[in-house]
Amino acid sequence: MTGINQKHKIVESLDSLDQVQMEKVLDYINGMIKPLRNDQFVKREALKQIRQALGNSRTLNPTF
């Protein structure tokens, strides 16, 4: 089964839910996605600060 078929099946199953059930499922999915986004942001910022520190001098100055 391809990714597109899987997504289509998920959408079909969401259509069979009532509004309250659908909102609970979407809240659950969003709750799982947000920590991943925050974690990626923190890692990106850390790497950016490391790059800046190494570009200015060879010693690290923590900014946290």
N, CA, C and O atoms as a GROMACS GRO file, in nm:
protein
  256
    1MET      N    1   0.086  -0.117   0.000
    1MET     CA    2   0.000   0.000   0.000
    1MET      C    3   0.091   0.124   0.000
    1MET      O    4   0.183   0.134   0.081
    2THR      N    5   0.064   0.215  -0.089
    2THR     CA    6   0.146   0.336  -0.098
    2THR      C    7   0.104   0.437   0.008
    2THR      O    8  -0.002   0.425   0.070
    3GLY      N    9   0.188   0.538   0.026
    3GLY     CA   10   0.159   0.642   0.123
    3GLY      C   11   0.031   0.716   0.092
    3GLY      O   12  -0.044   0.753   0.182
    4ILE      N   13   0.004   0.737  -0.036
    4ILE     CA   14  -0.118   0.806  -0.076
    4ILE      C   15  -0.241   0.723  -0.041
    4ILE      O   16  -0.341   0.776   0.006
    5ASN      N   17  -0.234   0.593  -0.065
    5ASN     CA   18  -0.346   0.505  -0.031
    5ASN      C   19  -0.369   0.502   0.119
    5ASN      O   20  -0.484   0.501   0.165
    6GLN      N   21  -0.261   0.500   0.196
    6GLN     CA   22  -0.273   0.500   0.342
    6GLN      C   23  -0.340   0.629   0.390
    6GLN      O   24  -0.428   0.625   0.476
    7LYS      N   25  -0.298   0.741   0.334
    7LYS     CA   26  -0.358   0.870   0.372
    7LYS      C   27  -0.505   0.873   0.337
    7LYS      O   28  -0.587   0.924   0.413
    8HIS      N   29  -0.539   0.818   0.221
    8HIS     CA   30  -0.679   0.815   0.177
    8HIS      C   31  -0.764   0.730   0.273
    8HIS      O   32  -0.876   0.768   0.308
    9LYS      N   33  -0.710   0.617   0.316
    9LYS     CA   34  -0.781   0.531   0.411
    9LYS      C   35  -0.802   0.603   0.543
    9LYS      O   36  -0.909   0.591   0.604
   10ILE      N   37  -0.701   0.677   0.589
   10ILE     CA   38  -0.714   0.751   0.714
   10ILE      C   39  -0.824   0.857   0.702
   10ILE      O   40  -0.906   0.871   0.792
   11VAL      N   41  -0.824   0.929   0.592
   11VAL     CA   42  -0.927   1.033   0.570
   11VAL      C   43  -1.065   0.969   0.567
   11VAL      O   44  -1.160   1.023   0.624
   12GLU      N   45  -1.079   0.856   0.500
   12GLU     CA   46  -1.208   0.786   0.495
   12GLU      C   47  -1.253   0.746   0.635
   12GLU      O   48  -1.371   0.758   0.668
   13SER      N   49  -1.161   0.699   0.716
   13SER     CA   50  -1.200   0.657   0.851
   13SER      C   51  -1.237   0.777   0.936
   13SER      O   52  -1.325   0.767   1.022
   14LEU      N   53  -1.173   0.892   0.915
   14LEU     CA   54  -1.210   1.013   0.988
   14LEU      C   55  -1.350   1.060   0.948
   14LEU      O   56  -1.424   1.112   1.031
   15ASP      N   57  -1.385   1.040   0.823
   15ASP     CA   58  -1.518   1.080   0.776
   15ASP      C   59  -1.629   1.001   0.845
   15ASP      O   60  -1.741   1.049   0.858
   16SER      N   61  -1.596   0.880   0.889
   16SER     CA   62  -1.698   0.797   0.954
   16SER      C   63  -1.721   0.836   1.100
   16SER      O   64  -1.816   0.789   1.162
   17LEU      N   65  -1.633   0.920   1.156
   17LEU     CA   66  -1.645   0.962   1.296
   17LEU      C   67  -1.740   1.080   1.309
   17LEU      O   68  -1.760   1.156   1.214
   18ASP      N   69  -1.798   1.095   1.427
   18ASP     CA   70  -1.877   1.216   1.450
   18ASP      C   71  -1.781   1.330   1.485
   18ASP      O   72  -1.661   1.307   1.500
   19GLN      N   73  -1.832   1.450   1.498
   19GLN     CA   74  -1.749   1.568   1.517
   19GLN      C   75  -1.663   1.560   1.644
   19GLN      O   76  -1.545   1.594   1.641
   20VAL      N   77  -1.721   1.514   1.753
   20VAL     CA   78  -1.648   1.506   1.880
   20VAL      C   79  -1.533   1.405   1.869
   20VAL      O   80  -1.422   1.432   1.914
   21GLN      N   81  -1.560   1.289   1.810
   21GLN     CA   82  -1.457   1.187   1.795
   21GLN      C   83  -1.346   1.238   1.704
   21GLN      O   84  -1.228   1.215   1.731
   22MET      N   85  -1.383   1.307   1.596
   22MET     CA   86  -1.285   1.359   1.502
   22MET      C   87  -1.194   1.461   1.570
   22MET      O   88  -1.072   1.459   1.549
   23GLU      N   89  -1.252   1.548   1.651
   23GLU     CA   90  -1.172   1.648   1.721
   23GLU      C   91  -1.075   1.582   1.820
   23GLU      O   92  -0.961   1.627   1.835
   24LYS      N   93  -1.120   1.476   1.886
   24LYS     CA   94  -1.032   1.404   1.980
   24LYS      C   95  -0.914   1.341   1.906
   24LYS      O   96  -0.801   1.346   1.954
   25VAL      N   97  -0.941   1.281   1.792
   25VAL     CA   98  -0.834   1.220   1.712
   25VAL      C   99  -0.736   1.326   1.664
   25VAL      O  100  -0.615   1.307   1.673
   26LEU      N  101  -0.786   1.438   1.613
   26LEU     CA  102  -0.699   1.543   1.564
   26LEU      C  103  -0.619   1.608   1.678
   26LEU      O  104  -0.502   1.641   1.659
   27ASP      N  105  -0.679   1.625   1.793
   27ASP     CA  106  -0.606   1.676   1.910
   27ASP      C  107  -0.493   1.581   1.950
   27ASP      O  108  -0.383   1.624   1.984
   28TYR      N  109  -0.522   1.452   1.946
   28TYR     CA  110  -0.421   1.352   1.979
   28TYR      C  111  -0.304   1.359   1.881
   28TYR      O  112  -0.188   1.357   1.921
   29ILE      N  113  -0.335   1.368   1.752
   29ILE     CA  114  -0.230   1.376   1.649
   29ILE      C  115  -0.148   1.503   1.667
   29ILE      O  116  -0.025   1.499   1.662
   30ASN      N  117  -0.216   1.615   1.688
   30ASN     CA  118  -0.144   1.741   1.709
   30ASN      C  119  -0.057   1.736   1.833
   30ASN      O  120   0.054   1.791   1.833
   31GLY      N  121  -0.104   1.671   1.937
   31GLY     CA  122  -0.025   1.656   2.059
   31GLY      C  123   0.102   1.576   2.037
   31GLY      O  124   0.202   1.598   2.105
   32MET      N  125   0.097   1.483   1.943
   32MET     CA  126   0.216   1.404   1.912
   32MET      C  127   0.312   1.480   1.822
   32MET      O  128   0.433   1.460   1.830
   33ILE      N  129   0.260   1.567   1.737
   33ILE     CA  130   0.343   1.639   1.640
   33ILE      C  131   0.413   1.757   1.704
   33ILE      O  132   0.530   1.782   1.673
   34LYS      N  133   0.347   1.831   1.791
   34LYS     CA  134   0.404   1.953   1.848
   34LYS      C  135   0.537   1.929   1.920
   34LYS      O  136   0.631   2.006   1.899
   35PRO      N  137   0.548   1.827   2.004
   35PRO     CA  138   0.679   1.805   2.068
   35PRO      C  139   0.790   1.779   1.967
   35PRO      O  140   0.904   1.821   1.990
   36LEU      N  141   0.760   1.713   1.858
   36LEU     CA  142   0.862   1.687   1.756
   36LEU      C  143   0.907   1.818   1.693
   36LEU      O  144   1.027   1.838   1.672
   37ARG      N  145   0.814   1.907   1.664
   37ARG     CA  146   0.849   2.036   1.606
   37ARG      C  147   0.933   2.117   1.702
   37ARG      O  148   1.032   2.177   1.661
   38ASN      N  149   0.896   2.120   1.830
   38ASN     CA  150   0.972   2.196   1.929
   38ASN      C  151   1.112   2.140   1.943
   38ASN      O  152   1.209   2.215   1.953
   39ASP      N  153   1.125   2.009   1.943
   39ASP     CA  154   1.254   1.944   1.956
   39ASP      C  155   1.343   1.979   1.837
   39ASP      O  156   1.462   2.007   1.854
   40GLN      N  157   1.287   1.979   1.717
   40GLN     CA  158   1.363   2.014   1.598
   40GLN      C  159   1.406   2.160   1.604
   40GLN      O  160   1.517   2.193   1.562
   41PHE      N  161   1.320   2.247   1.654
   41PHE     CA  162   1.354   2.388   1.666
   41PHE      C  163   1.470   2.407   1.761
   41PHE      O  164   1.563   2.483   1.732
   42VAL      N  165   1.467   2.340   1.876
   42VAL     CA  166   1.574   2.351   1.976
   42VAL      C  167   1.707   2.302   1.917
   42VAL      O  168   1.810   2.366   1.934
   43LYS      N  169   1.703   2.190   1.848
   43LYS     CA  170   1.826   2.137   1.787
   43LYS      C  171   1.880   2.233   1.682
   43LYS      O  172   2.001   2.257   1.676
   44ARG      N  173   1.792   2.289   1.601
   44ARG     CA  174   1.834   2.382   1.496
   44ARG      C  175   1.898   2.507   1.557
   44ARG      O  176   2.001   2.554   1.510
   45GLU      N  177   1.836   2.559   1.663
   45GLU     CA  178   1.890   2.677   1.730
   45GLU      C  179   2.025   2.647   1.794
   45GLU      O  180   2.116   2.729   1.787
   46ALA      N  181   2.038   2.530   1.855
   46ALA     CA  182   2.165   2.492   1.917
   46ALA      C  183   2.276   2.483   1.813
   46ALA      O  184   2.386   2.534   1.834
   47LEU      N  185   2.249   2.420   1.702
   47LEU     CA  186   2.349   2.409   1.595
   47LEU      C  187   2.384   2.546   1.539
   47LEU      O  188   2.500   2.572   1.507
   48LYS      N  189   2.286   2.633   1.527
   48LYS     CA  190   2.310   2.769   1.478
   48LYS      C  191   2.405   2.843   1.572
   48LYS      O  192   2.498   2.910   1.526
   49GLN      N  193   2.381   2.833   1.702
   49GLN     CA  194   2.466   2.900   1.800
   49GLN      C  195   2.607   2.841   1.801
   49GLN      O  196   2.704   2.915   1.817
   50ILE      N  197   2.618   2.712   1.784
   50ILE     CA  198   2.750   2.647   1.780
   50ILE      C  199   2.826   2.696   1.657
   50ILE      O  200   2.945   2.728   1.666
   51ARG      N  201   2.758   2.702   1.542
   51ARG     CA  202   2.822   2.752   1.420
   51ARG      C  203   2.871   2.895   1.437
   51ARG      O  204   2.982   2.930   1.397
   52GLN      N  205   2.786   2.979   1.498
   52GLN     CA  206   2.823   3.118   1.519
   52GLN      C  207   2.944   3.127   1.612
   52GLN      O  208   3.036   3.204   1.587
   53ALA      N  209   2.943   3.049   1.719
   53ALA     CA  210   3.053   3.053   1.815
   53ALA      C  211   3.183   3.006   1.751
   53ALA      O  212   3.288   3.066   1.774
   54LEU      N  213   3.176   2.901   1.672
   54LEU     CA  214   3.297   2.851   1.607
   54LEU      C  215   3.345   2.945   1.498
   54LEU      O  216   3.464   2.952   1.468
   55GLY      N  217   3.254   3.018   1.438
   55GLY     CA  218   3.292   3.114   1.335
   55GLY      C  219   3.363   3.234   1.393
   55GLY      O  220   3.452   3.290   1.329
   56ASN      N  221   3.324   3.276   1.514
   56ASN     CA  222   3.384   3.394   1.577
   56ASN      C  223   3.515   3.362   1.646
   56ASN      O  224   3.609   3.442   1.641
   57SER      N  225   3.522   3.249   1.711
   57SER     CA  226   3.644   3.208   1.781
   57SER      C  227   3.638   3.058   1.800
   57SER      O  228   3.539   2.994   1.766
   58ARG      N  229   3.744   3.002   1.852
   58ARG     CA  230   3.748   2.858   1.873
   58ARG      C  231   3.696   2.818   2.010
   58ARG      O  232   3.697   2.699   2.042
   59THR      N  233   3.651   2.911   2.093
   59THR     CA  234   3.595   2.878   2.222
   59THR      C  235   3.446   2.899   2.220
   59THR      O  236   3.396   2.987   2.150
   60LEU      N  237   3.374   2.819   2.295
   60LEU     CA  238   3.228   2.830   2.299
   60LEU      C  239   3.188   2.917   2.416
   60LEU      O  240   3.238   2.901   2.527
   61ASN      N  241   3.096   3.010   2.391
   61ASN     CA  242   3.038   3.092   2.496
   61ASN      C  243   2.891   3.057   2.506
   61ASN      O  244   2.813   3.099   2.422
   62PRO      N  245   2.850   2.979   2.609
   62PRO     CA  246   2.710   2.939   2.619
   62PRO      C  247   2.620   3.061   2.638
   62PRO      O  248   2.653   3.154   2.712
   63THR      N  249   2.506   3.058   2.570
   63THR     CA  250   2.410   3.168   2.581
   63THR      C  251   2.283   3.128   2.652
   63THR      O  252   2.190   3.208   2.663
   64PHE      N  253   2.277   3.005   2.700
   64PHE     CA  254   2.154   2.966   2.768
   64PHE      C  255   2.165   3.003   2.912
   64PHE      O  256   2.072   2.979   2.990
   0.00000   0.00000   0.00000
